[in-house]
């Protein structure tokens, strides 16, 4: 929560005290593994290949520097001195020990952080846009507080994710979430919502559908509560692969779902949740205003600084890529956290982005920031370039993965090191997933690699996409080629960039003409 009071502390402490009792029951043999799995998932605890992984909730991706230094301290004593930024703007520790978890959660609460409902069959997180934070964060925080620890929605048929967008440039991929809110103003300058429902990636990638448009802001909790309640009642629970809301809408149809929505309003018309202006103004006034000083317009004859400004300074924000060579994308160690804290702690906040990067929400001197980050962060010139890779943990960590993904990202970062080459192919997004769950978002990257298990070896499929940033024109990637072994990934990647982008200025396609053109350029052997 963005305001911290007695009730917040009471709820969080009570939740991990209950989990501590369940943990003791599991260690003493009172619970078996399947019974304990449900309890640990609600505290964000996954069982991975070599250890447990713990996921921490970062509300809307916003993190202050006191919380950052506390996480760094915890990573030193309870992990391997680093932690990981996820594509869902949360934080993961990959080497947590089960017996240290209660002590870890207690110290985590010192900085008002927790891990409630970061996994499991519940409403996991709220992803918000990066523009006009004063407007977007009050709504995301209001919705998050309504659904977090709501006992009606603690045991949904499957996981549920919500996104909020307030601009035409889709920087959070609104239509691939289970429930999406598009905020805009009507002709009378009143805030209204367009609601999208039924999106998702994974085995069955589907785009969300508009189910309500021009909804008044007072009814936002009312309608969203009923939409999720219908999914909770009628969702499939007998098959884990069909338990998503996108499958339910596909089987029922949108019209039937709207009929269920209307019936639910008739059944529960006595309990209507109307937001008033007093509540919204409370969220507006709670530390959401960031004072951005204007950048001093002076000529600095520094080629590297000017190129860094060109790629990393946008919309009065400074974007810092957490993509270092020979490391997993999104990993940040305790030394880098300490540098951020020492030099930038007066900036109040930073925000985690869905591309596993961070952004400073306010700043003082942009050139000093460049000098400090350039000295202590190993690679800061790859934001919005090909080496700004999204990658899931893959087979190195994850139990569900079919192939390794971190090794592919390291190969790409070691091959594409020339700045001039990267500048020619800027704004090409490469996403890598180790399995069909699409944690690396390979379905919505310009170039995507999907790991598959073939002949007990790591093989990969190639996906290509046209446009991933437009709100109305978001499409899924198309799969080409049969699966190939890992050392051919760089070969195909160079072929794509050379033969299609540089020569023809066309890398992506929407019809079969580009498909045959793509085949011709890659010299297929059929």
N, C-alpha and C positions, 0 to 999 in steps of 0.2 A: 504494500500500500504506500501511497505517497504521503500520507500523514501517519505518524506513529504515536499511538496512545496506549492506554492501559488495556483496552479491549483487543487491540492487535497483539500485544505481548501475551495476553491471556490465551487467545486462540492458538497461537503458534506453539507456546510452551505446552499447552494441553495436548496438542496433536502429536508432538514427538515424545511426550510422556506415555501416551497410549501406544505409540510405536515401540517404545523401549520395553514395555510389558510384553508385547507380541514377540519382540526379538528374543527375550528371555525364554518365552514359551517354546519358540522354535529351537533354540540351542539345547534346551532340556528335553526335547523330543515330544512336547505336547502337540505341536503342529508339524505336519509333514511339509514337503517341499511345495506341493501344489496349493496347500492352504496358506502358506506363508507368502507365496508369489503374489497373491492379490493384495496382501497387506504392504509388502515392500514396494510394489509398483506405485502405490499412491504416495509413497515418500520418495519417488524418483530413483529407486535403486534397481538397476539392471544387473543380470548375471551374464558376464561376458566370457570370452575364451579363457583368459588367464586370471581374471579377478572380477570384482564388482565395479560397476560404473555408477556414479551418483550424479544426478542432474539437478541443478539449482535453478529456481525460477527467478528470472529478471524481468520485472513487469514492463512490458512494451520495449524491452531492450535498454532502458535507461538505468545507468549505474553511476553512483557518485564515487569519488576517489577514496573515501573512507571505507566503503564497501570493497573497492578494488584492492586496497592494501590488506584488508582482513582476509580476502580470498587468497592473496599471495602468501600470507602467513600460514593459512590452513593448508595450502598446497605444499609448503615446506615440511610440515610436521606430519601430515596424513597422506601425502601423495608423493609424486616424483618431481616436485618443484615446478610444475606447470599445470595449466588447465586449458580447456578447449572451448572456443566460441562455436555454437551450433548455427545451423541455417534457420532455426526457429528462435533466434535471439535469446537463447538460454546459455548456461555454462555447465560443462561436464568435467568431472574428475574421473580419470580412467583407472586409477589404481587404489581405490579406497578399500580399507579392510572392514569386514563386517563387525568385528568386536569394537572397533573405534568409532562406529557410526553415531552412537548416542552422544558421545563427547564432542564429535564433530558438529552435530546439529545444534548442540547447546552453544558452542562458540560461534557458529554461523549466525545465530540469533542476536549476537552482540551488535551486528551491523544491520539488523532488521531484514535479514534475508532468510528464506526458507525454501523447502522443496516440495511443498504440498501440491498434489495434482500435476506434477510435471510429467507423469506417465500413467499408464493404466487406462481403463475404460471410463474416461471422464472428460470434462472440458479442460484441455491441457493448458493452452496459452492464448493470449491475445496479441496478434501482430499488428502494429500500427505503422502508418506512413511516416515519412521524414519531414514533410513540408507542413508549415504552420503548426508547430508543436503545441502552441497555446490552445488551439482549437481541438486538435485530434486527441490529445492525451486525456482531457477531461472525460470524453466519451468512452475511450478505451478503459480508463480506470473505473468508471461507473459500471460498465458491463462486466469487467473482471471481478469486481467486488460482489456483484449480484450472483455470479455463477460459481465463484470459488467457495468451496466447502458448503455448497448447497446440497443438502442430503438427498433431495429428489434426483439429482443428476450425478451421484457419486458412482453408480454402477450402470452406466449406459451399455448398449450392445457392443460398442467399440469406441475408439478414441474420437475426439471431436475438437476441431480447431477453428478459431474465429479470427477474422482479419477486418481492419478498418482502413479505408482509403479516402483521401480528400483531394486528389489531384488526378489529372488525365494521364500523366505518366505513371504507369503501374510499377512502382518499385517494390511491392510486396506480393505481386501475383495474386490479386484478389480472387479471381475465379477458380483457383485450385484449392480453396479452403472449403470446409464444410458449411460455414456460414460467413457471409461477407456483407459488410455495410459500406456503401458508397455515400459519403456526405457531400451535400451541395446546398446551394441556396436557390430558392425559387424567385419568381419575378417580384414578389412582395418582400424580398430580403429575409425570408424566414428559412431556418435550417430544416431540411428534409432529408430523408434516408431512402435509398434504393437498396433492397435486400436481395442478395444472391445466395442460393442454397444448393447444395448437392455437388460441389466440386471435389476434386481429389486426384492424387497421383497413384503410384503403386501399380498393382497388377492390372487394374482397370482405370486408366486415366480418363477423367471426364471433366468437362467444363461446367461450372455452376450456372444455374438458370435463374432469371429474374422471377421472383415469386410475389414481390410487393414493390411498388414504386410510389414515390412522393408521399412517404409515410411521415407524419408529423413527429417531431423529436420527443414529444411527451409520451408517445406510445411505443418507444423503442424497446423498453424492457418487457412490456406487455406482449408484444408480438414475438420477440425472440424467445421468451419463456415458453410460449405455446408451441412454437416450431420445434424446439428441442424436446418438449414433452411428447409430441406425436412420434418423434423418432424413438424415444425411450419406450413407448408403448408398443409400437408396431414394428420396430426394427428386428431383423433376423438375429437370433441368438444361437441357432443350431449349426451355423457354418461361419468360421472366423473370417473367411474370404468374402462373405456376402453380408457382413454385419455393418457396413458403412452406410451412411445416409444416402450416398449417391446411388447405391444399388437399390435401396428402398424406393427412391423417387423414380428410378428407371423402371422398376417393376410395377409400381402403382400408377405412375403418370403424374404430371404436375397438377392436372385438374382434380384428380382424386385427393392429392395432398392438400390442395386448397380447400376442398370440401371437408376434409378432416380438421383443418384449421378452423373453419367456421363453426363446426360442431363443437370443437373444444371451447370456443368462446361462449357458446350457448350453455355448455355444461358448467363452466366456471365463471359465469358473468358476475358473481358476487365478489370474486377476488380479482380486482383489476389494479395493476400497478402503474400509476400515473406519476411521471416525474414532474416536479415543480421547479420553478426558476431559482428558488432558494438553494436547492441541492446542487444545481448546475453551477451557480455562482460560487458555491463553496469550493468546488473542484477547480474553477477558473482561478481563484485567488490563492491556491495552495502551491506556490513555488513552481509555477509553470512558465514564468516570464524569464527569458534569457536576454541579457543585454549584449548585443553584438557590436563591438566597436568597428568602425569602418577601417578597411585596410588602407594604410598610408600609401598614397600613390607616389612612389619614388622609383627611379630607374636603378635597378641592381644588375650589373653586368655579370651575371652568373648563369651560365647555360643550364646547369643542372637544376638550379632553383627555379628558373623560368619554366622548364619542362615539368617540374614537380607541381608548380602552380597550375599549369595548363591541365593536368590530369586530376589533381587532388583537391583543388580549391573550386567549389561550386556552391551556388546559392548561399553564400556567406558561411559555409561550413567547411571544415577541414577533414578530409577523409584519409584515414590511416589504414593501409592494408596490413593485415596480420598474415602475411604469406611469405615466410622466410624459406630460403633454400635449405634442403636436407631436413625439413621439418614438415609435419602435417599441416595443411591449411587450417588456420584458426587457432593454432597452439601459441600461447604466450607464456613465457617463463617468469619466474619471480623477479629476476633482475630487470627485465623490461617493465614489469609492474612498478618496481621501486622507482625507476626513472620517471615514469609517468606521474607517480605520486609526488616526487620531489620537485619536479619542474612545473607541473600543471594542476596542482591541487586547488589553486585559487580559481579554477575554471568551473567549479561546482559539479558538472556532470559530463558524462560521455554516453554515447548510445551505440549499442551493438546492432549491426546491420545483418540482413539475411544472407549476404555474401560473405559472412564470417569476417567482416572488417569492423572498425569502429570509426565514429565521427565525433569531433569536438563540437559541442553545442554553443560554446562561446569562447572567445580567445582575446588575447591582448596584443601580442606582437607576432605576426605570422612568420617573419624571417627568423626570429629566435626559436620558434617552434620547429622550423625546418632544420636549423643547425643541431638542436638537441636530438631530434628524432633520427636524423641522418647519422649521427654519431653512434646511437645505441640500438637502433633498429636496422637490421641488416639489409633489408630490401624495401624501400618505400616508394620506388618508382614504377611499381607494377599495378597501380590502381587503374581499373578499366582496361587493362591489357590482357593479352592471352594468358599470361602467367598468374593472373588474379583468378585462381581456380577455386571452384567449390568442390569439395570432396568429402564423402562420408568416411567414417573410420575403416570400413572395409573388413577384410578377413583378418587383418592384424589384431583387431579388437573384438569385432561384433560376431555373435553366435549365428545370426541369421544370414550373414554375407556369403556369397558364392565365390567371390574373387577379391583380390587385393585392389585397393583403389589409391592408397597413399603412395605406393611405389610408382604408379603411373604419373601422379602429379609431380613427384620428385624428378622423374625422367624428363617431363615437359619443361620444368623449371631449369634443369641443367642443360637442355638443348637450346632453348630460346633465351639466350642471355644478351644478345646484341640489341641495344636500345633502338637503333635505326630500324631493324627488322620488326621489332614489336610496335614501333610507331606506325609502320605501314599497315599493320593489321590490328589497330586499336579498336576497342569496343567490340571485340569478339569474345564471347563468354564461353568458357569451357567448363562443363560440369561432369563429374565422375561419380557413379554409384556402384556399389559392390553387389547389389541385389535388386530385385524388382520392387522393393519397398520404396525406392526412389528418394532416399534420404539426401542424396546428392543432387536431386532435382535435374536428372539428365533429360527428362521430358521437356523442360522449358529452357534449356541452354541453347545457344547458337550451335555449338558442337557438344555432343554428349557421348560418353562411353558408359555402357552398361555391362557389368561383370556377370558372366555366366560360368557354371561348372560344366566342363566338357572333357571327357576322358580323364577325369580326376586332375585336371589342370585348369589354370586361369585363362579363360577366353573372354573376348569382349565384343560387343555389338556397337555399331556406329549409328548415331542419331544426328540429324541435321534439322535446323529450325530457321524460320524466316524472321520473325519479329517477337521479341519477348518483353518489350517495354511499353507498348501501347495498351491502354486500358480496354479498348473495344476490339482490338484485333489480335488478342493473344491466341496462338494456336500451338498445338503440341508438335513435338519433333516427329520426323518420319524416319523409319528404320531402313537402312540400306546395307547391302553386303551380307554375306554369311559371317558368322562369328570368326574372329581371328585371334591369334595368340598375342601375348602382351608386347613383344618386341616389334610387331607390325603397326602398333598404334601410332608411333612417331612417323612412320612411313606414310600412312594414310593422312595424318594430320598435315604434314608438309605438302602432300599432293593437293589437298583441299585448298590450302592457303596459296599455293603457287599457281596451279592451273586454273582455278576458278576465281579467286578473289583478285589477284594481281593482274592477270591477263584480261579477264572479262568484266571485272568489277561486279560480278554476280556470284554470290556463294550460296544463296538460299533460293527456295523455290516453293511454289504452291500448286503446280500442275505437272502433268507427265512430260511436258516438253523439257523442263529442267532436269527431270529424272534421267532421260536418255542423254542429255548433254553432260550430266554428271558421270554417267557410265562411260561415255566416250573419253572424257578427260582423265579418268582414273585407269583406263586401259584394262577393263575387266577381262578375266579369263572365265568364260561361261562353260 
